[in-house]
Amino acid sequence: MEDPTPDTGAAGRVDPEVAHNARVWNHWLGGKENYPADRELGDSIRHLYPEIVDNARADRAFLGRAVRYLVAEAGVRRFLDIGTGLPTADNTHEVAQALAPESRVVYVDNDPLVLTHARALLTSSGEGATDYVDADLRDPRRVLRQAARTLDLSRPVALMLLGVVNFLDDDHEARRVLDHLSGELVSGSYLVISHPTDVVAPERAHEVARVWNERGTPAITVRTPEEITALFAGWELVEPGLVSCPLWRPEPASADAVWPVDEYAGVAVKP
């Protein structure tokens, strides 16, 4: 398919004076697409909670393992990745198409800086396809309507929600969004969620959230493992269930070197 041209005018909505999650995350992962405000807040949080960089890296590594599982073992060829963030190494389409070139991936984000970099996400194998949708998770109807340009929603789809449901601080709103998305996906689809929690360092996890919510955007919510598990209602978690990101099917070479972080994740299938 023809790659859509990103609306670079959206960059006018970027406020470089206010730290934004996608850019702070990019800073923690060693990227360059961030502003002084992002680096300042990111470094302040890292001072309070040095393991936050481990959380970010563990979440990214989980994405790769989850996508490889979905392609190689579950046979998934369609991915809807909401809350994409800024492009980095091993993006969803790169991991999926390395195993199955025919894979089709739609990225969704509402950060204008991500939009300006969307072309980096729109490279694709000749057999597959990628697309980018400028939309908010809170508007699942628009997300699905736009995603249907590239994805056949009558076939199983992997819904990727890594580090994004935590921006829905109201549990009822989170349930509304997830129910709408789930209701439009067929049996055999998969739901992938990663979410910050408070198991390893509870006091510092909530202190980080407090500092972030005072100085950054969008506001973040820390949920317990039980509350995160509840987000999978109506889906069946695959082994090993909801666990700390590094503990979800670690690679054999690293199985003895993983340790838990306060970023939990799971993969579930729709019955």
Sequence and secondary structure as in RCSB ss.txt:
>XXXX:A:sequence
MEDPTPDTGAAGRVDPEVAHNARVWNHWLGGKENYPADRELGDSIRHLYPEIVDNARADRAFLGRAVRYLVAEAG
VRRFLDIGTGLPTADNTHEVAQALAPESRVVYVDNDPLVLTHARALLTSSGEGATDYVDADLRDPRRVLRQAART
LDLSRPVALMLLGVVNFLDDDHEARRVLDHLSGELVSGSYLVISHPTDVVAPERAHEVARVWNERGTPAITVRTP
EEITALFAGWELVEPGLVSCPLWRPEPASADAVWPVDEYAGVAVKP
>XXXX:A:secstr
       GGGGGG  TTSEEHHHHHHHHTT S   HHHHHHHHHHHHH TTHHHHHHHHHHHHHHHHHHHHHTS 
  EEEEES  S  SS HHHHHHHH TT EEEEEE  HHHHHTGGGG    SSSEEEEEE  TT HHHHHHHHTTT
S TTS  EEEEES GGG   HHHHHHHHHHHHHHS TT EEEEEEE SSSSHHHHHHHHHHHHHHEES      H
HHHHHTTTTSEE TT SEEGGGSS  GGGTTT    SEEEEEEE  
